[in-house]
Amino acid sequence: MTPTRLVKLLIFFGLLSVNLAFSAISLAIGLPAFTENQAMPSLAPMLERSMPAVVNISTSTKIQAAENPLLQDPYFRHFFNVPRQQSRPQQQQNSLGSGVIIDSDQGYVLTNNHVIDKADKIKVTLTDGRQLDAELIGTDPEADVAIIRIPANNLTELPIADSSQLKVGDFVVAIGNPFGLGQTVTSGIVSALGRSGLGIEGYEDFIQTDASINPGNSGGALVNLRGEFIGMNTAILAPSGGNVGIGFAIPSNMVMTIKESLVKHGKVQRGLLGVTTQDLTPELVKAFNLKEMQGAAISRIENNSPAEKAGLALGDIVVSANGKGIKNSHDLRNIIGLLQVGDKVSIEYYRGEDKKETTAVIGKQEHPQLAGEKVHTKLAGTILSNTDKDQVEGILIEKINTASYAWRVGLRPGDVIVSANQFRVRNIEEFKQAAEANSGLLLNIQRGQEAFFAMLN
């Protein structure tokens, strides 16, 4: 064999090896193989089907302009003869996000709650250029999920995949509206599953991906290579303010469960098991004589609760609920948080060295509400309730009329009243007693990480 012929053979087999390698990769990720006479592997055909189902969302919200705290002080206004403003000027705040059409017949669009929260107007822009006004159907702030509706006319919906079948390493594509640029596609893989305890949402069971997700992608779709919806892009880990390859999406199974409740009731009617749990530590593992550090230790059981009726007791270590393994308290909270009143939950737990099983029927959460005027006339137009267990003890202002006196003095929904007339108040009954002690009402308000006083004369 001549040297020239040998070189030609080496080049031929080299090109053949490269071609076979690309074909193998294409088949592995579900893309078409290619040869010299065929097109290069591409996601374009799948995206042409999927992208019309992902929409851009813009919102506008009217907010009260900030007022100097000194102007709220009656002594300051009296001393300097400053008249009390009846109303403060309003400013308009705009925001951008994404959404996913999941029901083309009804016009239902899925998005994050934080995308449309407190919005006065919601406008949806389709890939064909149509701009439609949207109606709010329901929200779940704890899971950061919302459903809006647009006119159902020539819409495209995404098929829904079973997110429980996802595996780390699966290829995924994120579609959304980052930075308001318009429809944008990024790709990556599933980096991790079941991420929780991040403090992003109340209920967390995130898909982690390295597909680039940026501000504006919130509410957009995470799809597999068949163009099926597997998750809703929700958050990023961005210490520097930009994408670092760590994004989080709410799994499709969790989203669709919440969607059913939002469409039927406008909110999620979560049930109650009646336990407080804590994560296992090496000290607890040793104290309970456990073999491994996985499970949720029951540290409190409410009287007459579903948990008590099912026979659970303090010190029990819950390791499974409805067949799903429990690694920590977040896992148990997520499973219970997706159940409705009347649903049954099978629980496996350890009591000492004995493994036991029981079934509990999820009960109704007691969350009584009270009109503010029944406590004090200056609180007319507000709806009050006791705070949840994971909040600071006090009185939660759930709703407030923007035309009320309470709104004008600065109270807002979500504020927690922790004291009244210098008396600590932990529930509505204590609040009533403190409010009766004086014709005026001096409130100490907790708002997020801030606290302030408000005087209602």
Order of alpha helices (4+ residues) and beta strands (2+ residues): alpha-alpha-beta-alpha-beta-beta-alpha-beta-beta-beta-beta-beta-beta-beta-beta-beta-beta-alpha-beta-beta-alpha-beta-alpha-beta-beta-alpha-beta-beta-beta-beta-beta-beta-alpha-beta-beta-alpha-beta-beta
